[in-house]
Amino acid sequence: MDVDLFGLEMSWADFAQALGLGFLAWFFVRHVLLGFIVVDQNERAVKTSFGRALRLGQTTTLALPIAEVLSPDQRKRYSFPQVRVMGPGWYFKWPWQRVHKVSIATRTVNMAWDPETPSANHNGTMLEAVTKDQLNTGLTGDIRWRVSEQNLYAYLFGVKRPIAHVMGYFVSVLRERIANFEAPKTAAAPAAQAGPGALPGLPMDASMVQGVSINDLRKNLRDINDHMDRECRSSEARYGILLDASLITGIDPPPEVESALAAINTAHNQVSSDISLAQAGADQKIVQSRRAVEIETMRAQAEVSPLTAQAEQLAALKAAGGKEALAAYRRFVRLELFKQAGQVVQEVRS
């Protein structure tokens, strides 16, 4: 029996042979020639066979240094297997295998960016947080992150959208820090250690005005950034994403309190200036007093030194010649005084 295929008549045997050759040609092109994949320099890949990633024995991420920051409870929940990571180069895969490629390049995003809802947080430009004195303030800044080569399993298979988890975790930690942040207390330095003009019980930073939370946050941005870096170190072991750095660049008060905040800052600066002037005046007066005491002390020493030297000489003369030598010295001194005197009044005893 013949088969009419596109106007060509052929037997069933020829048709089956042509169909088989076509399938082999398709299989060769699709799964052999096109089975080679390329991993770029800034990429890493993981190969799966029937959906299972190729693993490195029974090794897990708990044996790596990145797991040291995890608590005992987190170590139970975030134990991921180590997989074979494919570096830059050419690789071949079979039809039942799949290669998952990820970029390990460092990326920078706005910390207000919401991967699931881009329109949130003012279209991803400013993050809102409440301070300890109930002010709704706006935060701006950037986050640098990259995929961790040591925990690709968590990034590819641990959660559906790891960057969304990390951003949510970062925002929650940041808002908690802003809500409970208090400026470090400045202890009053003793007058003996603070300086010559320091008043007892007066802080050396001249800060005697009740602090405002937004001012405290602005003055301690570096401490807040360091705190965020420490708190987010566990993201690499939990989600396979390493936060290189978080940089909060701006803290803006609400428009309705901006003028009041400016007035408070002005008053605070005025008080600080007055305290600094008072300390400078006290320093100057104390230095002048010390100088006056030193001058009077030197004058007294200048007057006392000749008398002390003369007493020492008389003691040595008495020790060397006895009372007669001392009496002769006294007569000699009296004669010298008589020579210098214009008149001499002598008492006459009756």
Protein Blocks (a to p, Z undefined) as FASTA:
>chain_A
ZZdeehiacdfklmmmmmmmmmmmmmmmmmmmmmpccddfkbccdddeehiacdehjadf
klpmklmmpcfklmmmmcccddddddeddddddfkbccddddfbdcdddfkbcfklmmgg
hholaccdddfkopacdddddddddddfklmmlmmmmpmblmlmmmmmmmmmmmmmmmmg
ccdddddddfklnomklcehiafklpabdcdfklmmmmmmmmmmmmmmmmmmmmmmmnop
acfbacdfbdcddfklmmmmmmmmmmmmmmmmmmmmmmmmmmmmmmmmmmmmmmmmmmmm
mmmmmmmmmmmmmmmmmmmnommlmmmmmmmmmmmmmmmpmbdcddddZZ
